[in-house]
């Protein structure tokens, strides 16, 4: 896994067949964010290598901090502006 302030690059083991890679990605992001799989949705790119993933959470700042800590990148969290 690689990260910068704009994206995560995640290498998956599952083949891109019958949704296996998407399922693996959802499981990985759920574990990374500390959320259930049902809280993760691929918003764009289900048939592409590039995806936009949505995490349903009532506390986006805490979830962002959890992901950032797991990934090891720096972000700015301003409660009045959200995450950048």
Backbone torsions as a table, in degrees:
resi	resn	phi	psi	omega
1	UNK	NA	137.6	174.3
2	UNK	-125.5	154.8	-179.2
3	UNK	-147.7	152.0	166.4
4	UNK	-140.6	-169.8	-175.1
5	UNK	-72.8	-8.2	-176.6
6	UNK	-112.8	-22.0	-173.6
7	UNK	-161.1	163.2	170.5
8	UNK	-111.6	141.2	172.9
9	UNK	-113.2	114.1	-174.4
10	UNK	-118.3	124.3	176.5
11	UNK	-90.1	126.3	-178.8
12	UNK	-106.6	152.8	178.5
13	UNK	-91.3	-26.4	-176.0
14	UNK	-73.1	145.8	177.0
15	UNK	-73.1	152.9	179.1
16	UNK	-79.0	55.9	-178.0
17	UNK	-127.4	133.3	175.9
18	UNK	55.7	31.3	176.4
19	UNK	77.0	8.8	-176.4
20	UNK	-63.2	-44.2	-179.9
21	UNK	-66.9	-39.5	177.7
22	UNK	-63.3	-41.0	177.4
23	UNK	-62.5	-41.7	178.5
24	UNK	-64.9	-41.2	178.3
25	UNK	-61.6	-45.7	179.5
26	UNK	-60.4	-44.2	179.1
27	UNK	-62.9	-41.5	-179.0
28	UNK	-65.7	-47.6	-179.4
29	UNK	-64.6	-39.2	177.9
30	UNK	-60.3	-45.1	179.0
31	UNK	-65.2	-44.1	180.0
32	UNK	-59.7	-42.2	-177.2
33	UNK	-85.8	-9.4	-177.3
34	UNK	69.3	34.0	-177.1
35	UNK	-121.5	160.5	174.1
36	UNK	-71.5	154.8	178.6
37	UNK	-55.3	-33.0	-178.3
38	UNK	-66.0	-15.7	179.9
39	UNK	-87.7	-4.0	-176.6
40	UNK	-109.6	132.8	179.0
41	UNK	-139.2	136.5	173.5
42	UNK	-83.7	111.7	-175.6
43	UNK	-82.3	-35.3	-179.1
44	UNK	-145.7	141.6	172.8
45	UNK	94.8	25.3	-178.7
46	UNK	-59.1	-26.5	179.3
47	UNK	-109.8	19.2	-176.0
48	UNK	-125.5	162.8	173.8
49	UNK	-74.0	-24.1	-178.6
50	UNK	-102.4	123.9	-173.9
51	UNK	-129.6	153.7	170.2
52	UNK	-113.9	123.2	-175.9
53	UNK	-113.0	136.5	179.1
54	UNK	-109.9	135.2	176.7
55	UNK	-114.8	115.2	178.7
56	UNK	-80.9	114.0	-178.6
57	UNK	-148.7	141.5	176.1
58	UNK	-76.0	-14.3	-177.5
59	UNK	-131.0	82.5	-174.8
60	UNK	-64.6	-31.9	-178.9
61	UNK	-67.7	-45.1	178.2
62	UNK	-63.9	-41.8	178.8
63	UNK	-64.1	-43.4	178.2
64	UNK	-61.2	-42.7	178.4
65	UNK	-62.2	-40.1	179.6
66	UNK	-61.8	-45.3	-179.8
67	UNK	-65.5	-45.7	-179.1
68	UNK	-61.5	-41.8	179.0
69	UNK	-63.3	-41.9	179.8
70	UNK	-67.0	-36.5	-176.2
71	UNK	-84.9	-34.9	178.5
72	UNK	88.2	34.1	175.1
73	UNK	-113.1	167.9	178.5
74	UNK	-103.7	134.6	172.1
75	UNK	-137.3	165.4	176.1
76	UNK	-105.4	127.4	177.7
77	UNK	-115.0	109.8	177.2
78	UNK	-116.9	110.3	-176.0
79	UNK	-53.9	-28.2	-179.7
80	UNK	-79.2	-20.5	-176.7
81	UNK	-118.3	-10.8	-177.1
82	UNK	91.3	-152.4	-175.3
83	UNK	-104.0	136.0	176.1
84	UNK	-137.4	NA	NA
